[in-house]
């Protein structure tokens, strides 16, 4: 299992940390254009000071970098630099860099170690943990990939100070998810301290990051390859979210924004199927109502979308099985489960419509 290190500064003593985990001081450092500008100078100086041999690679900071063409170009750069199986790869960035770097590490020379250095809240609490690495296909997101767990996950909460507020909200969606699916006391903590976490106040920020990371790591440990249904609960709201992302062409909507909308729909679906009671539904919606979106985004990317069109996009999601949608639902706050039986399309459509009414400021119940 991965070792998770939360510290500021997290790159202090990097050589000793690598040595303690039997990692060679030979690393491919993968940045995107933003993380290279923000963290590249200090990180590469640390590597030089500690005697690392490294090869630096940079990709555009956009979802389109998670592609075969980008991976193919990076493979070529690594081969030309004589990178072999004794090397490892250090991915410095958010979900795009983490996924792409993990995909390359899993496939290059049939697999080299990956070290994740996440720089966004979403990556610190979700995408860098658990070993799912993938690239996109024009027909769907994250359809091509591997299970390739990181040797180390290095988390420095101070990196979040460089992020715009929109990215903090996007990451907070995954943090809140853990309260919904696994830990009602954590849900209550997030409800009470939402504003402090959003403004990056300590100790609330680090507490939220550590709890989220440990929750995901625990779930992954128990069901690494998602064979028992437990790991699938991490996808609460994601079936709706991936449909929204597809309709937005993976460009106009942040993953965390789509997940926030998806969790609203999943709460209504849990209630409409009789699993979640009214008070729990209202508590869940009240927390999600604290999220803020760029002006007009929800209207363009959700309210103006026909519910049947969204359902059709959801049917292309990789999380369906035997052409049936798989939904993660709540029995109560802090208790999620994977619904194995098929759900009538009319109830799914009703739940989408309920979500649209919620975002319109109207009560559906």
N, C-alpha and C positions, 0 to 999 in steps of 0.2 A: 504494500500500500504506500501511497505517497506520504512524504513528510511535509507538513504544512508549517511554515515559519512566518509568524506575524511580528514584525519589528520595524522600528524607525531609527536609523536607516537599515534597510534589510540587506543591502549589499555589503555591509561591513563584514570583514572576515570571510569573504566569499571563497577564497582558496581553501581555507580550513574546512568550510562546510562541504565543499565538493569532495575533499579528501575523505572526510568522515563517511561519505556515502559512496565511496569507491568510484568517483567520477573523475575522469582525466581532466587536466587543465588545458583541454583543447576543445574549443566550443565554437559552433556557428551561432552568431548573434543575429536574430531576425527582428527587425524593427518595421513599423510602418513609418511613413514620412513624418507624422506628428510625433511619435515616441522617439524617433531618432533626434529630432530637433529639441525635445524637452529633456530627455534623459541620456542621450547618446554620449555626450562628452564626459559626464561624470562616470557612467558605467564603463565605458571603454578605458578610461584612465585607471579605474579600479582594476580592470583585467590586466592592464600593462603593469601596474604596480605590484600585482600579485603573481606575475610571471606566467600569465595565460598566453597560449597561442590561440588566435581567434581569426575568424573570417566573418566580416560584416556583410549583411544582406538587408536591403530595404525594399518594401513594396508600397504601392499606393494605399492610402488610408481609406479604403472603401470595400464594400461587400464583394465587389467584382474580383477582388484579389483572391478570393477563395475559389480558385478555378484550376482546371488542368493546365491551362496555358501558363499561369503564374507558377505553378509547381514545377512544370517542365523547365522553365527558365532558371529557377532556383537550383534544380538538380544540376543543370549544366554548370552553373557558377561553382557549386560545391565540388563537382568532379574536376573542374579545371584547377581548383585550389588544393587538390590532392586530399580532400576530406575522406577519411576511411572509417571503418567500424569502431576505431578507438576514440572517435570524437563523440561529442554530444551536441544538442541544439538548445539554445536558450531563447525562448520566445518572449519578447518584450512588447506588451500591448494589450489590447482588449480582445474581444471574442474572435475577430477576424484573424489576427496574428496568432492567437493561441490555437485556433482550429487548423489554420494553414500550417503553422510550425509543427503541430502534432502530427498532421497528415504526412508531412515530408519526413519527419523523424521516424514514423512507423514504417515507411516504405523504402527509405534510402538504405541501401546495402541490407535490405530485409529487416531493418530496424536498428536505430541508435537511440540512446536515452534522450528524453525530453525534459527540460526544466522550464517551468512556467513562471514568468515574472509579470503578473497581471497589473494593469495600470488603470482599469476602470472598476467601478463598484460591481457591475454585472460579472466581470471576469473574476474578480476577487472572491465572489460569493457563489458563483455558479459554473461558468463555462470552463474555467481552468482546472476544475476539480472533477475527477471521475473518469478521465481517460477516453471520453468520446471525442474523436477528432474526425473532421470531415471537410469536404469541399462541396460546392453547390453544382447542380446541373440545371440547365434551362427549364427543365420540367419540375424542379423542386429543390428545396433547400436541404443541405446536409444529407443528400441521398447516397453519397459515395464516401466511405471512410472506414475507420478502424476503431477498435478498443486498444488504446496505447496509453497506459497510465504514466503520469509524470513521476519522475524520481523525487523531485522537489517542487514545491509550490511556495514562492517567496512573495509575501504580501506586505506592502508598506502603505498603510492608510494615508500617509502624508502626500502620496502621489495624487490623491483625489482632489487636492486643492487646485490642480491645473485644469480640472474638468468644468465645462459649462453646466449650469443647473439642469438642463435637459438630460444630460447624461447621468446625473445623479438620480433623477427621477426614474430613468430607464433601469438603472441598477437596483434601485429600491424595490422595484416590482419583484425581482427574484428574492430579495430579502424577506419581503412580506409573504411571499409564497411559502416559506418554511414555517411561518406561524400558522398559516392556513392548514398545511398538510400534516404537521408533525408535533406541534408544541403550542398549546393554547396559552400558557404563561408567556411565551415569547411573543405571541400575537398581542397580548395585553401590554407587554413592554413596548412593542413597536407603536401601538396605538397611543400610549402615554407620551412617548418620546420621539414621535415622528418628526416634529419640527427641529429638535436638537440634532437628530441624525442627519436630516437634510441640510442643516447648516454646518455639518462636519464637526460638531462639538464632541469633545471627549469628556468622560470615558464612553459615552453612548455609542459613538461611531465604531470604535474598536470592539466593544461588546457585541454590537450587531454583526460585525464582520466575522468575528470568531465563532459566534453561535451559528451563523449561517453556514460557514465553511465546515464546521464540525458536524452539523446536521447532515449536510450532503455527503461528507466523507463516510459517515456512519451508514447511511442508506446504501451507498455504493459498495461498501465492504460486505454488506449482507446480501447484495444482489448485483454483482458487478456487471453481468451480461444481460440484465433485465429479463431473466428467465422465470422469476418467481412472482412478478407483479409489483414488488415493493419499489424497485427503482422507477417503475413507470409512474408512480405517484409524484415524482419530481416534475412531471409534465402537466400539472394542474393548470388549466387555462390555455395550454399550448396548442391543443387541437384547433381551437378557434383562432389562436394567434397566428399559427402558420398559414391558415387560410387567408387571414388579413394581410400577412406579409406577401403572400403570392400575388394577391390582387394589387398590392402596392409595388409590385415588381422588385421587391427587396431593396427599394431605394428610398422611399419617402417616409417610411415608418420605422422607428427604432424597435428592435426586438422587445425591449422592456415595455415600450408603449403598447405594442400588440399584446403582450402578456397581460398587462393591466386590464385592457379591454376584454381579453379572453377570460380572465378570472371573474369579471363581472358576469359574463355569460355562463360560466361554469357554476357560479353560485346560484344563478336562477335555474339552471338545469338541475342541480342537486335538489333545489326546493320543488321544482315542478314535477320531479319524479318521486317526491315524497320522502327523501332522505334527510333533508336539512330543514329544521323548524324555522318558523318566521322570525323569532328573536335573533337566532344565529345569522340568518340571512341579512337582517338589518344591521347587525354589528359588522359583518363582513363588508357590506356596501358602504357603511359609514367610514371605514378605514380607507377603502379604495377611492372614496370621494375626496380624500385629501390630496390625491395626485393631481398635478397640473400638466397640461399639454400646450404645445404651441398653438397660437390663435388659429382657429379654423381646421386644425388637423383632424380632430375627431369627426367633425362634420364631413370632411372630404373623404376620409379613409374608413368611416364606419357608418355614420348616420345616413349618408347618401347612397350607401350600398344596399342593393336588394338582398334580403336575407337568403333567398334561394341561390343567388350568385355566390354568396359566401359559403353556403353549404357545399356547393359544387367544388369550390376551391379547397375546402377542407377534405374532400374525398380524395385529393391527390397527396395528402399528407402521408409521410412515411410511417406514422404511428398507427395507421389502420392495419388490420389483420384480416386476411380472407375477404378483402374489399368491404370490410365493416369498420366504421369509425370506433376508436377506442377512447372512452372518456374517463378522466380522473374526476371523481366526485367527492363530496364531503358528506360524512354522516353527522359530523359536528365540527366545530372549529378545533383544529389540531388533530383531526382524524380523517385521513383520506383513504380512498380505495379505488382500485381499477375496476370499472364495470365491465364484466365480460360479455354480458348479453347485449344484443342489438337494441338501439333506441329508435323509436319511431321518428321519422323525419319531421313530422308535424310538431313534436315536442321540442326538437332541436331548433326548429324555426321559431317556435314560440319563445324560446329562451333567448335567441338572438334579438327578437323584437322587444322582449323585456329589457335587454341590455341597451337597446337603442332608446327606449323610453327613459331609462335611468339617466343616460347621458343628456337627454333632452330636458332633464329636470322634472320629469313626471314620475309618479309612483305607479308601478305596475301591479302592486298588490295592496 
